Amino acid sequence: MIGFIFKRLLQAAFVVVVVSLVVAVAIRMTGDPALMISQGSTGITEADLVRIREGLGLNEPFIVQYFNSLMGLLTWNFGNSFVGGTPVNLLISKALPATLTLAFTSLILSIVISIPLGIAAAVSRGKWSDQMIRIGSLVGLSFPNFWLATMLVLLFGVTLRWLPPSGMAGFESYIMPTLTMGIILTATNVRLVRTTMLETLNSQYIMVARAKGLSESKVLYKHALRNCAIPLITYFGLQFGGLLGGIVVIERVFNWPGMGTLAFDAVSARDYPVLQAVIMILSLMIVLVNLIVDIAYGLVDPRIRKE
């Protein structure tokens, strides 16, 4: 098991290095931060722009800048923001917990709802309850996340005034963004759980378990669901990684002070240190999630450890 984990750690480190290199190259194609900073000022000369670049550390060779960004990830010191001069690690320390909490609560909500519904749909295959669950999941898949988020804000935040329409001010602030992402995720997860359960329920060992007189709940949750674990773990892990990387739209709609909002503002201002730090940390988090999924594979099915 130790060798299995070490191999996955090496793969994770390689992915982070490659992603950070691509980001470092791509971000420098977006424009000159010195020009953005000097906008609105009169009498700016080329010598002034050179001094600004020197102050930002942009006069150093690319390889030096890239190495500094990697060391920043290891030491949690990403330098200062080009806008305002705030230490980037402080910005990250405030934004990262907000994004992780929102993504985690959304995924947990989806899992809690989708597993019982998916099992119920599989058990009642072809019946009216199965049809209703499948239609509901199809409707959920049809909602664009930004549209659903906007409708929730208009209904519960503006019209009824039951919930705060934006910001992160307490437990109530989590309800609408969590519901928005949870509904979209549940619509997909219900269909996945239903499909995997249908395949498992037709297996011979399920028939044997029922023939032994085991209760239906024990057959479903202890035997059938356990053997569906690997595809479900895979997909839920990928979903969490996707949430971390694709939460920008939801954070913008709800004015959520997370990594997505921080990255969006950094792109607009060509704030290299902030954007590089955000992308690298999110990439690292996604890689770690996939590493945890791989380790979970090895715990669920020991045969995978030999790969």
TALIN-V801889 format. One line per field, one symbol per residue. ss: DSSP state (A for helix, B for strand, O for the rest). psi: psi as a letter, one per 40 degrees, with the letter a starting at -180 (. if undefined). A space follows every 10 residues. Layout:
# TALIN-V801889
ss=???
psi=???
This chain:
# TALIN-V801889
ss=OAAAAAAAAA AAAAAAAAAA AAAAAAAOOO OOAAAAAOOO OOOOOAAAAA AAAAAAOOOO OAAAAAAAAA AAAAAOOOOB OOOOOOBAAA AAAAAAAAAA AAAAAAAAAA AAAAAAAAAA AAAOOOOAAA AAAAAAAAAA AAOOAAAAAA AAAAAAAAAO OOOOOOOOOO AAAAAAAAAA AAAAAAAAAA AAAAAAAAAA AOOAAAAAAA AOOOOAAAAA AAAAAAAOAA AAAAAAAAAA AAAAAOOAAA AAAOOOOOAA AAAAAAAAAO OAAAAAAAAA AAAAAAAAAA AAAAAAAAAA OAAAAAO
psi=dddddddddd dddddddddd dddddddeee ihdddddehe iifhiddddd dddddeeeei iddddddddd ddddefgeai idheehhddd dddddddddd dddddddddd dddddddddd dddfheiddd dddddddddd dehhdddddd dddddddddd fdiheiigea dddddddddd dddddddddd dddddddddd eeiddddddd deeiiddddd ddddddeedd dddddddddd dddddfeddd dddefhfadd ddddddddef gddddddddd dddddddddd dddddddddd hdddde.
